[in-house]
């Protein structure tokens, strides 16, 4: 009877956990008018099943080692009239790479439809600020030691008054943390978007943390872009774990073993030299 109760409790606990994170990815081209259409890796999403809005309702999702939760999307048009409806949680898609600790985001139509226009963009005279945040808890494995944000598929028409920035903020604590109750916060500061198709910035977490909140903010500004569109296609956060203690120990032991092996060879060489037979000349005393 006790065994049955224990099994039932385990099953209920497992059932209560969030489901596995979407993992499928693909490649898409940005839909920017008036310039190049760079391609980038994007979530291979299905509308209504693996967008941020769905993940919020589900309480997050899990990979082999991580729990992703507390997703939020906040987008504002601080001036002008946005060319497209502002991106929303329902139109922001997510995929996680279990073996790479990568969180990948892109917008697939602000209305949540799975169309082919995967980008956040603007034109005319507009300012667009898009902030996406999420929390990460380490279920197993090593604490997170670095977070790298990469913005890809960038199209900035600087010649017609377009500019933009991106910023990474990382919040850590001894338990699950959110920005409003952050133990330790680090920020990359605003980094200028350029004509490069991909840009990255990294924040080091020392010591590593099992509880991290990541806040990604991108700002797009058009002062006179007319019909030329500026924007980006996707962004990702790579969460790198600390090297395993066993790996570090193994590396140290291997180094010690190599040094001892070399020392042993040197001693053997010296012993051989000291016991070698004398030559005919030295043995005869030069006579």
SULNOR-V124680 format. One record per residue. PHI is phi as a letter, one per 40 degrees, with the letter a starting at -180 (999 if undefined). PSI is psi in degrees with one decimal (NA if undefined). D_CENTER is the distance of its C-alpha to the mean C-alpha in Angstrom with 2 decimals. Layout:
PHI;PSI;D_CENTER  PHI;PSI;D_CENTER
//
This chain:
999;-43.6;46.04  c;-38.5;43.62  c;-42.4;41.64  c;-44.3;41.49  c;-40.3;40.30  c;-43.3;37.61  c;-41.3;36.38  c;-41.8;36.55  c;-41.6;34.51  c;-42.4;31.81  c;-41.1;31.75  c;-41.3;31.55  c;-44.9;28.70  c;-38.8;26.68  c;-30.1;27.59  c;-17.2;26.42  c;149.5;22.80  d;154.7;20.32  c;174.7;20.14  c;144.6;17.56  c;148.9;14.50  d;139.5;15.00  b;-14.3;13.72  c;136.7;15.70  b;162.5;14.44  a;-168.5;16.69  b;136.1;17.35  b;163.0;19.02  b;139.8;20.80  c;147.8;20.61  b;74.6;23.96  b;129.7;24.97  c;135.6;28.72  g;16.8;30.29  a;-168.5;27.92  c;159.1;25.73  b;82.5;23.53  c;151.6;20.39  b;158.4;18.55  a;160.7;14.86  c;133.3;12.93  b;158.0;13.15  c;133.2;13.50  c;75.1;17.02  c;158.1;18.06  b;124.4;21.47  d;133.1;22.80  g;-4.0;23.48  b;-34.9;21.71  b;35.8;17.92  c;171.9;17.44  c;-36.8;16.28  d;-42.9;19.98  c;-39.8;20.61  c;-34.0;17.79  c;-46.4;19.29  c;-36.3;22.66  c;-5.1;21.57  g;19.2;20.16  h;-162.2;16.59  a;166.8;15.68  b;152.9;15.03  b;-168.3;13.69  d;-42.4;15.56  b;-15.9;14.25  b;151.3;12.42  b;119.9;13.87  c;131.9;12.10  a;-179.7;14.74  f;41.7;16.19  c;143.8;14.63  a;142.9;16.35  b;126.9;16.87  b;117.3;19.31  b;133.1;20.67  b;147.2;23.84  b;98.9;26.15  c;-12.4;27.74  a;154.8;30.38  g;-176.4;32.03  b;114.8;31.72  d;142.9;28.41  c;-41.3;29.03  b;161.4;27.21  d;145.8;26.84  c;139.1;23.92  d;144.0;20.72  b;174.7;20.74  c;-34.5;18.90  c;-21.2;21.07  b;8.9;19.97  b;122.6;16.19  b;154.1;14.77  b;142.2;11.85  a;147.4;10.97  b;139.0;9.10  c;106.3;9.49  d;-38.4;11.39  c;-14.5;11.88  b;-3.5;8.55  f;42.8;6.60  b;132.1;4.37  b;117.5;5.13  b;131.6;7.21  b;150.9;9.97  a;161.9;13.30  c;132.4;16.84  b;65.4;19.52  g;117.8;22.61  d;-19.6;22.93  c;0.9;25.52  g;0.5;23.27  c;150.0;25.04  c;62.7;23.46  c;-173.9;24.87  c;2.9;23.80  c;84.5;23.00  b;89.1;19.22  a;160.0;18.55  b;123.1;18.93  a;169.8;21.99  a;167.5;25.23  a;-166.4;28.53  g;-134.4;31.87  b;95.3;31.73  a;158.4;28.73  b;128.8;25.90  b;127.1;22.87  b;121.2;20.30  b;119.8;17.39  b;125.2;15.38  b;131.7;12.87  b;156.3;12.11  a;158.9;11.45  b;148.9;12.19  b;130.3;11.02  b;136.2;13.87  c;113.8;14.16  c;-40.6;16.99  a;164.5;17.61  g;-168.7;16.50  c;154.4;15.60  c;157.7;14.23  c;129.9;10.78  b;-23.2;11.61  a;151.8;8.88  b;126.3;5.84  b;119.5;5.19  c;132.1;5.64  b;124.8;7.47  b;128.7;10.50  b;163.0;12.51  g;46.3;16.04  c;137.2;17.45  b;98.9;21.17  b;117.4;22.80  c;78.2;26.64  c;-28.7;27.49  c;-17.9;31.09  b;25.7;31.82  g;20.1;30.33  c;145.3;26.68  a;175.3;23.90  a;162.9;20.56  b;161.2;17.96  b;151.2;14.37  a;137.5;13.37  b;128.5;10.61  b;135.7;12.22  b;129.6;11.43  b;130.3;14.26  b;159.5;15.34  a;-179.9;18.55  c;-13.1;20.67  b;178.9;20.27  d;125.3;18.10  b;150.9;17.81  b;163.4;17.68  d;-34.8;18.02  c;-11.4;21.78  b;47.4;22.22  c;133.7;19.73  c;-53.9;20.81  b;128.3;18.94  b;136.3;17.03  b;143.5;15.46  b;144.7;14.87  c;-16.6;14.20  g;168.9;17.16  c;125.0;17.74  b;130.7;16.88  c;132.5;19.08  c;143.1;18.08  b;-167.1;20.37  c;-5.0;21.72  c;142.8;19.03  c;-15.5;17.34  a;135.5;13.85  b;144.9;12.77  b;154.8;10.05  a;147.7;10.24  b;139.5;9.32  b;130.5;10.70  c;130.7;12.43  b;112.6;13.42  b;118.5;16.92  c;165.7;18.07  c;159.5;15.07  b;144.0;14.89  c;-7.6;15.04  b;115.3;14.58  b;136.4;11.87  b;135.6;11.78  b;130.3;9.23  b;115.4;11.31  b;125.9;10.61  b;125.9;14.02  b;135.4;15.40  b;128.5;19.15  b;134.8;21.39  b;128.5;25.00  b;117.6;27.93  c;-17.1;31.28  a;50.8;33.25  c;-6.9;31.20  f;-115.3;34.00  c;0.3;32.77  c;124.5;30.02  c;140.4;26.62  b;146.6;23.53  i;-159.9;19.98  a;161.0;16.67  c;-43.9;15.71  a;166.2;12.05  a;157.0;8.70  a;157.9;5.08  b;116.8;2.06  c;121.5;1.80  b;102.7;4.65  c;124.8;7.67  c;158.6;11.00  c;149.5;14.20  d;139.5;16.60  c;142.2;18.99  d;-38.1;22.29  c;-35.8;24.19  c;-44.8;22.51  c;-42.4;23.32  c;-42.3;26.79  c;-40.2;27.35  c;-43.1;26.50  c;-43.9;28.88  c;-38.7;31.58  c;-40.3;31.34  c;-43.0;31.81  c;-43.2;34.77  c;-40.8;36.24  c;-43.0;36.09  c;-42.4;37.83  c;-37.3;40.49  c;-43.8;41.06  c;-42.5;41.62  c;-39.4;43.92  c;-41.2;45.85  c;-39.3;46.40  c;-40.9;47.64  c;-43.3;50.10  c;-39.3;51.36  c;-40.7;51.92  c;-39.1;53.93  c;-42.6;56.05  c;-42.2;56.89  c;-38.3;57.95  c;-23.3;60.23  b;5.8;61.99  c;144.4;62.52  c;146.6;66.30  c;153.5;68.11  c;166.2;69.08  c;-39.0;72.76  c;-49.3;73.28  c;-30.6;71.96  c;-33.5;73.79  c;-1.0;77.15  g;17.9;76.74  g;7.1;77.00  c;NA;80.61
//
